Amino acid sequence: MKQLILTQFPWPWLSTLALMIFFVFFIGLIVRVNQKSRAPIFKESEVLPLSDGEKYE
């Protein structure tokens, strides 16, 4: 039944486009997280669960 439905699907390239968008987003997210300029933000964020409202110094 699934094959019958897929043979009637008019845009076979749409699934390839969705996969490409996913990979571009995933790789962009990895690049953004690993940027050196974001290190101070992560240093500040990693102590948030342990602090009681005072800023980490």
NUNU-460898 format. One record per atom (N, C-alpha, C): residue number from 1; residue in one letter; atom name; y, x, z. Coordinates in steps of 0.2 Angstrom, whole numbers. Layout:
<sites>
<site><seq>NUM</seq><type>A</type><atom>CA</atom><Y>Y</Y><X>X</X><Z>Z</Z></site>
...
</sites>
This chain:
<sites>
<site><seq>1</seq><type>M</type><atom>N</atom><Y>-6</Y><X>4</X><Z>0</Z></site>
<site><seq>1</seq><type>M</type><atom>CA</atom><Y>0</Y><X>0</X><Z>0</Z></site>
<site><seq>1</seq><type>M</type><atom>C</atom><Y>6</Y><X>4</X><Z>0</Z></site>
<site><seq>2</seq><type>K</type><atom>N</atom><Y>6</Y><X>10</X><Z>4</Z></site>
<site><seq>2</seq><type>K</type><atom>CA</atom><Y>12</Y><X>14</X><Z>4</Z></site>
<site><seq>2</seq><type>K</type><atom>C</atom><Y>13</Y><X>17</X><Z>-3</Z></site>
<site><seq>3</seq><type>Q</type><atom>N</atom><Y>8</Y><X>19</X><Z>-6</Z></site>
<site><seq>3</seq><type>Q</type><atom>CA</atom><Y>9</Y><X>22</X><Z>-13</Z></site>
<site><seq>3</seq><type>Q</type><atom>C</atom><Y>12</Y><X>17</X><Z>-18</Z></site>
<site><seq>4</seq><type>L</type><atom>N</atom><Y>10</Y><X>11</X><Z>-17</Z></site>
<site><seq>4</seq><type>L</type><atom>CA</atom><Y>13</Y><X>6</X><Z>-22</Z></site>
<site><seq>4</seq><type>L</type><atom>C</atom><Y>20</Y><X>5</X><Z>-20</Z></site>
<site><seq>5</seq><type>I</type><atom>N</atom><Y>22</Y><X>5</X><Z>-14</Z></site>
<site><seq>5</seq><type>I</type><atom>CA</atom><Y>29</Y><X>4</X><Z>-13</Z></site>
<site><seq>5</seq><type>I</type><atom>C</atom><Y>33</Y><X>10</X><Z>-15</Z></site>
<site><seq>6</seq><type>L</type><atom>N</atom><Y>30</Y><X>16</X><Z>-14</Z></site>
<site><seq>6</seq><type>L</type><atom>CA</atom><Y>34</Y><X>22</X><Z>-16</Z></site>
<site><seq>6</seq><type>L</type><atom>C</atom><Y>34</Y><X>23</X><Z>-24</Z></site>
<site><seq>7</seq><type>T</type><atom>N</atom><Y>30</Y><X>20</X><Z>-27</Z></site>
<site><seq>7</seq><type>T</type><atom>CA</atom><Y>30</Y><X>20</X><Z>-35</Z></site>
<site><seq>7</seq><type>T</type><atom>C</atom><Y>36</Y><X>16</X><Z>-37</Z></site>
<site><seq>8</seq><type>Q</type><atom>N</atom><Y>38</Y><X>11</X><Z>-33</Z></site>
<site><seq>8</seq><type>Q</type><atom>CA</atom><Y>43</Y><X>6</X><Z>-35</Z></site>
<site><seq>8</seq><type>Q</type><atom>C</atom><Y>50</Y><X>9</X><Z>-33</Z></site>
<site><seq>9</seq><type>F</type><atom>N</atom><Y>50</Y><X>14</X><Z>-29</Z></site>
<site><seq>9</seq><type>F</type><atom>CA</atom><Y>56</Y><X>17</X><Z>-26</Z></site>
<site><seq>9</seq><type>F</type><atom>C</atom><Y>60</Y><X>20</X><Z>-32</Z></site>
<site><seq>10</seq><type>P</type><atom>N</atom><Y>67</Y><X>18</X><Z>-33</Z></site>
<site><seq>10</seq><type>P</type><atom>CA</atom><Y>70</Y><X>20</X><Z>-39</Z></site>
<site><seq>10</seq><type>P</type><atom>C</atom><Y>74</Y><X>27</X><Z>-38</Z></site>
<site><seq>11</seq><type>W</type><atom>N</atom><Y>74</Y><X>30</X><Z>-32</Z></site>
<site><seq>11</seq><type>W</type><atom>CA</atom><Y>77</Y><X>36</X><Z>-31</Z></site>
<site><seq>11</seq><type>W</type><atom>C</atom><Y>73</Y><X>41</X><Z>-27</Z></site>
<site><seq>12</seq><type>P</type><atom>N</atom><Y>69</Y><X>44</X><Z>-31</Z></site>
<site><seq>12</seq><type>P</type><atom>CA</atom><Y>64</Y><X>49</X><Z>-28</Z></site>
<site><seq>12</seq><type>P</type><atom>C</atom><Y>67</Y><X>55</X><Z>-25</Z></site>
<site><seq>13</seq><type>W</type><atom>N</atom><Y>73</Y><X>57</X><Z>-27</Z></site>
<site><seq>13</seq><type>W</type><atom>CA</atom><Y>77</Y><X>63</X><Z>-25</Z></site>
<site><seq>13</seq><type>W</type><atom>C</atom><Y>80</Y><X>61</X><Z>-18</Z></site>
<site><seq>14</seq><type>L</type><atom>N</atom><Y>81</Y><X>55</X><Z>-16</Z></site>
<site><seq>14</seq><type>L</type><atom>CA</atom><Y>84</Y><X>54</X><Z>-9</Z></site>
<site><seq>14</seq><type>L</type><atom>C</atom><Y>81</Y><X>57</X><Z>-3</Z></site>
<site><seq>15</seq><type>S</type><atom>N</atom><Y>74</Y><X>57</X><Z>-3</Z></site>
<site><seq>15</seq><type>S</type><atom>CA</atom><Y>71</Y><X>60</X><Z>2</Z></site>
<site><seq>15</seq><type>S</type><atom>C</atom><Y>72</Y><X>68</X><Z>2</Z></site>
<site><seq>16</seq><type>T</type><atom>N</atom><Y>72</Y><X>71</X><Z>-3</Z></site>
<site><seq>16</seq><type>T</type><atom>CA</atom><Y>74</Y><X>78</X><Z>-4</Z></site>
<site><seq>16</seq><type>T</type><atom>C</atom><Y>81</Y><X>79</X><Z>-1</Z></site>
<site><seq>17</seq><type>L</type><atom>N</atom><Y>86</Y><X>75</X><Z>-3</Z></site>
<site><seq>17</seq><type>L</type><atom>CA</atom><Y>93</Y><X>76</X><Z>-1</Z></site>
<site><seq>17</seq><type>L</type><atom>C</atom><Y>93</Y><X>75</X><Z>7</Z></site>
<site><seq>18</seq><type>A</type><atom>N</atom><Y>89</Y><X>70</X><Z>10</Z></site>
<site><seq>18</seq><type>A</type><atom>CA</atom><Y>89</Y><X>70</X><Z>17</Z></site>
<site><seq>18</seq><type>A</type><atom>C</atom><Y>87</Y><X>76</X><Z>20</Z></site>
<site><seq>19</seq><type>L</type><atom>N</atom><Y>81</Y><X>79</X><Z>18</Z></site>
<site><seq>19</seq><type>L</type><atom>CA</atom><Y>79</Y><X>85</X><Z>20</Z></site>
<site><seq>19</seq><type>L</type><atom>C</atom><Y>83</Y><X>91</X><Z>20</Z></site>
<site><seq>20</seq><type>M</type><atom>N</atom><Y>87</Y><X>91</X><Z>15</Z></site>
<site><seq>20</seq><type>M</type><atom>CA</atom><Y>92</Y><X>97</X><Z>14</Z></site>
<site><seq>20</seq><type>M</type><atom>C</atom><Y>98</Y><X>96</X><Z>19</Z></site>
<site><seq>21</seq><type>I</type><atom>N</atom><Y>100</Y><X>90</X><Z>19</Z></site>
<site><seq>21</seq><type>I</type><atom>CA</atom><Y>105</Y><X>88</X><Z>24</Z></site>
<site><seq>21</seq><type>I</type><atom>C</atom><Y>103</Y><X>90</X><Z>31</Z></site>
<site><seq>22</seq><type>F</type><atom>N</atom><Y>97</Y><X>88</X><Z>33</Z></site>
<site><seq>22</seq><type>F</type><atom>CA</atom><Y>94</Y><X>90</X><Z>40</Z></site>
<site><seq>22</seq><type>F</type><atom>C</atom><Y>94</Y><X>98</X><Z>41</Z></site>
<site><seq>23</seq><type>F</type><atom>N</atom><Y>92</Y><X>101</X><Z>36</Z></site>
<site><seq>23</seq><type>F</type><atom>CA</atom><Y>91</Y><X>109</X><Z>37</Z></site>
<site><seq>23</seq><type>F</type><atom>C</atom><Y>98</Y><X>112</X><Z>37</Z></site>
<site><seq>24</seq><type>V</type><atom>N</atom><Y>103</Y><X>109</X><Z>33</Z></site>
<site><seq>24</seq><type>V</type><atom>CA</atom><Y>110</Y><X>112</X><Z>33</Z></site>
<site><seq>24</seq><type>V</type><atom>C</atom><Y>113</Y><X>111</X><Z>40</Z></site>
<site><seq>25</seq><type>F</type><atom>N</atom><Y>112</Y><X>105</X><Z>43</Z></site>
<site><seq>25</seq><type>F</type><atom>CA</atom><Y>115</Y><X>103</X><Z>49</Z></site>
<site><seq>25</seq><type>F</type><atom>C</atom><Y>111</Y><X>108</X><Z>55</Z></site>
<site><seq>26</seq><type>F</type><atom>N</atom><Y>105</Y><X>108</X><Z>54</Z></site>
<site><seq>26</seq><type>F</type><atom>CA</atom><Y>101</Y><X>112</X><Z>59</Z></site>
<site><seq>26</seq><type>F</type><atom>C</atom><Y>103</Y><X>120</X><Z>59</Z></site>
<site><seq>27</seq><type>I</type><atom>N</atom><Y>104</Y><X>123</X><Z>53</Z></site>
<site><seq>27</seq><type>I</type><atom>CA</atom><Y>106</Y><X>130</X><Z>53</Z></site>
<site><seq>27</seq><type>I</type><atom>C</atom><Y>113</Y><X>130</X><Z>55</Z></site>
<site><seq>28</seq><type>G</type><atom>N</atom><Y>117</Y><X>126</X><Z>53</Z></site>
<site><seq>28</seq><type>G</type><atom>CA</atom><Y>124</Y><X>126</X><Z>55</Z></site>
<site><seq>28</seq><type>G</type><atom>C</atom><Y>125</Y><X>125</X><Z>63</Z></site>
<site><seq>29</seq><type>L</type><atom>N</atom><Y>121</Y><X>121</X><Z>66</Z></site>
<site><seq>29</seq><type>L</type><atom>CA</atom><Y>121</Y><X>121</X><Z>73</Z></site>
<site><seq>29</seq><type>L</type><atom>C</atom><Y>119</Y><X>127</X><Z>76</Z></site>
<site><seq>30</seq><type>I</type><atom>N</atom><Y>114</Y><X>131</X><Z>74</Z></site>
<site><seq>30</seq><type>I</type><atom>CA</atom><Y>111</Y><X>137</X><Z>76</Z></site>
<site><seq>30</seq><type>I</type><atom>C</atom><Y>117</Y><X>142</X><Z>76</Z></site>
<site><seq>31</seq><type>V</type><atom>N</atom><Y>120</Y><X>142</X><Z>70</Z></site>
<site><seq>31</seq><type>V</type><atom>CA</atom><Y>125</Y><X>147</X><Z>69</Z></site>
<site><seq>31</seq><type>V</type><atom>C</atom><Y>131</Y><X>146</X><Z>74</Z></site>
<site><seq>32</seq><type>R</type><atom>N</atom><Y>133</Y><X>140</X><Z>75</Z></site>
<site><seq>32</seq><type>R</type><atom>CA</atom><Y>138</Y><X>138</X><Z>79</Z></site>
<site><seq>32</seq><type>R</type><atom>C</atom><Y>137</Y><X>140</X><Z>87</Z></site>
<site><seq>33</seq><type>V</type><atom>N</atom><Y>131</Y><X>139</X><Z>89</Z></site>
<site><seq>33</seq><type>V</type><atom>CA</atom><Y>129</Y><X>140</X><Z>96</Z></site>
<site><seq>33</seq><type>V</type><atom>C</atom><Y>129</Y><X>148</X><Z>97</Z></site>
<site><seq>34</seq><type>N</type><atom>N</atom><Y>127</Y><X>152</X><Z>92</Z></site>
<site><seq>34</seq><type>N</type><atom>CA</atom><Y>126</Y><X>159</X><Z>93</Z></site>
<site><seq>34</seq><type>N</type><atom>C</atom><Y>133</Y><X>163</X><Z>91</Z></site>
<site><seq>35</seq><type>Q</type><atom>N</atom><Y>138</Y><X>159</X><Z>90</Z></site>
<site><seq>35</seq><type>Q</type><atom>CA</atom><Y>145</Y><X>163</X><Z>89</Z></site>
<site><seq>35</seq><type>Q</type><atom>C</atom><Y>147</Y><X>167</X><Z>95</Z></site>
<site><seq>36</seq><type>K</type><atom>N</atom><Y>150</Y><X>173</X><Z>94</Z></site>
<site><seq>36</seq><type>K</type><atom>CA</atom><Y>152</Y><X>176</X><Z>100</Z></site>
<site><seq>36</seq><type>K</type><atom>C</atom><Y>158</Y><X>173</X><Z>103</Z></site>
<site><seq>37</seq><type>S</type><atom>N</atom><Y>162</Y><X>170</X><Z>99</Z></site>
<site><seq>37</seq><type>S</type><atom>CA</atom><Y>168</Y><X>167</X><Z>102</Z></site>
<site><seq>37</seq><type>S</type><atom>C</atom><Y>167</Y><X>161</X><Z>107</Z></site>
<site><seq>38</seq><type>R</type><atom>N</atom><Y>161</Y><X>158</X><Z>107</Z></site>
<site><seq>38</seq><type>R</type><atom>CA</atom><Y>159</Y><X>153</X><Z>111</Z></site>
<site><seq>38</seq><type>R</type><atom>C</atom><Y>156</Y><X>155</X><Z>118</Z></site>
<site><seq>39</seq><type>A</type><atom>N</atom><Y>155</Y><X>162</X><Z>119</Z></site>
<site><seq>39</seq><type>A</type><atom>CA</atom><Y>152</Y><X>164</X><Z>125</Z></site>
<site><seq>39</seq><type>A</type><atom>C</atom><Y>156</Y><X>162</X><Z>131</Z></site>
<site><seq>40</seq><type>P</type><atom>N</atom><Y>162</Y><X>162</X><Z>131</Z></site>
<site><seq>40</seq><type>P</type><atom>CA</atom><Y>166</Y><X>160</X><Z>137</Z></site>
<site><seq>40</seq><type>P</type><atom>C</atom><Y>165</Y><X>153</X><Z>139</Z></site>
<site><seq>41</seq><type>I</type><atom>N</atom><Y>164</Y><X>149</X><Z>134</Z></site>
<site><seq>41</seq><type>I</type><atom>CA</atom><Y>163</Y><X>142</X><Z>135</Z></site>
<site><seq>41</seq><type>I</type><atom>C</atom><Y>156</Y><X>141</X><Z>139</Z></site>
<site><seq>42</seq><type>F</type><atom>N</atom><Y>151</Y><X>145</X><Z>136</Z></site>
<site><seq>42</seq><type>F</type><atom>CA</atom><Y>144</Y><X>144</X><Z>139</Z></site>
<site><seq>42</seq><type>F</type><atom>C</atom><Y>144</Y><X>147</X><Z>146</Z></site>
<site><seq>43</seq><type>K</type><atom>N</atom><Y>147</Y><X>153</X><Z>147</Z></site>
<site><seq>43</seq><type>K</type><atom>CA</atom><Y>147</Y><X>156</X><Z>154</Z></site>
<site><seq>43</seq><type>K</type><atom>C</atom><Y>150</Y><X>151</X><Z>159</Z></site>
<site><seq>44</seq><type>E</type><atom>N</atom><Y>155</Y><X>147</X><Z>157</Z></site>
<site><seq>44</seq><type>E</type><atom>CA</atom><Y>158</Y><X>142</X><Z>162</Z></site>
<site><seq>44</seq><type>E</type><atom>C</atom><Y>154</Y><X>136</X><Z>162</Z></site>
<site><seq>45</seq><type>S</type><atom>N</atom><Y>150</Y><X>134</X><Z>157</Z></site>
<site><seq>45</seq><type>S</type><atom>CA</atom><Y>146</Y><X>128</X><Z>157</Z></site>
<site><seq>45</seq><type>S</type><atom>C</atom><Y>139</Y><X>130</X><Z>161</Z></site>
<site><seq>46</seq><type>E</type><atom>N</atom><Y>137</Y><X>136</X><Z>161</Z></site>
<site><seq>46</seq><type>E</type><atom>CA</atom><Y>130</Y><X>137</X><Z>164</Z></site>
<site><seq>46</seq><type>E</type><atom>C</atom><Y>130</Y><X>137</X><Z>172</Z></site>
<site><seq>47</seq><type>V</type><atom>N</atom><Y>136</Y><X>137</X><Z>175</Z></site>
<site><seq>47</seq><type>V</type><atom>CA</atom><Y>137</Y><X>137</X><Z>182</Z></site>
<site><seq>47</seq><type>V</type><atom>C</atom><Y>139</Y><X>130</X><Z>185</Z></site>
<site><seq>48</seq><type>L</type><atom>N</atom><Y>140</Y><X>125</X><Z>180</Z></site>
<site><seq>48</seq><type>L</type><atom>CA</atom><Y>143</Y><X>119</X><Z>182</Z></site>
<site><seq>48</seq><type>L</type><atom>C</atom><Y>138</Y><X>115</X><Z>187</Z></site>
<site><seq>49</seq><type>P</type><atom>N</atom><Y>131</Y><X>115</X><Z>185</Z></site>
<site><seq>49</seq><type>P</type><atom>CA</atom><Y>127</Y><X>111</X><Z>190</Z></site>
<site><seq>49</seq><type>P</type><atom>C</atom><Y>126</Y><X>114</X><Z>197</Z></site>
<site><seq>50</seq><type>L</type><atom>N</atom><Y>128</Y><X>121</X><Z>198</Z></site>
<site><seq>50</seq><type>L</type><atom>CA</atom><Y>128</Y><X>124</X><Z>204</Z></site>
<site><seq>50</seq><type>L</type><atom>C</atom><Y>135</Y><X>123</X><Z>208</Z></site>
<site><seq>51</seq><type>S</type><atom>N</atom><Y>140</Y><X>122</X><Z>205</Z></site>
<site><seq>51</seq><type>S</type><atom>CA</atom><Y>146</Y><X>122</X><Z>208</Z></site>
<site><seq>51</seq><type>S</type><atom>C</atom><Y>148</Y><X>115</X><Z>211</Z></site>
<site><seq>52</seq><type>D</type><atom>N</atom><Y>152</Y><X>115</X><Z>217</Z></site>
<site><seq>52</seq><type>D</type><atom>CA</atom><Y>154</Y><X>109</X><Z>220</Z></site>
<site><seq>52</seq><type>D</type><atom>C</atom><Y>161</Y><X>107</X><Z>219</Z></site>
<site><seq>53</seq><type>G</type><atom>N</atom><Y>163</Y><X>108</X><Z>213</Z></site>
<site><seq>53</seq><type>G</type><atom>CA</atom><Y>170</Y><X>106</X><Z>211</Z></site>
<site><seq>53</seq><type>G</type><atom>C</atom><Y>174</Y><X>112</X><Z>210</Z></site>
<site><seq>54</seq><type>E</type><atom>N</atom><Y>173</Y><X>118</X><Z>214</Z></site>
<site><seq>54</seq><type>E</type><atom>CA</atom><Y>177</Y><X>123</X><Z>213</Z></site>
<site><seq>54</seq><type>E</type><atom>C</atom><Y>176</Y><X>127</X><Z>206</Z></site>
<site><seq>55</seq><type>K</type><atom>N</atom><Y>181</Y><X>130</X><Z>204</Z></site>
<site><seq>55</seq><type>K</type><atom>CA</atom><Y>180</Y><X>134</X><Z>197</Z></site>
<site><seq>55</seq><type>K</type><atom>C</atom><Y>177</Y><X>140</X><Z>199</Z></site>
<site><seq>56</seq><type>Y</type><atom>N</atom><Y>172</Y><X>142</X><Z>194</Z></site>
<site><seq>56</seq><type>Y</type><atom>CA</atom><Y>169</Y><X>149</X><Z>194</Z></site>
<site><seq>56</seq><type>Y</type><atom>C</atom><Y>173</Y><X>154</X><Z>193</Z></site>
<site><seq>57</seq><type>E</type><atom>N</atom><Y>173</Y><X>159</X><Z>198</Z></site>
<site><seq>57</seq><type>E</type><atom>CA</atom><Y>177</Y><X>165</X><Z>197</Z></site>
<site><seq>57</seq><type>E</type><atom>C</atom><Y>174</Y><X>171</X><Z>197</Z></site>
</sites>
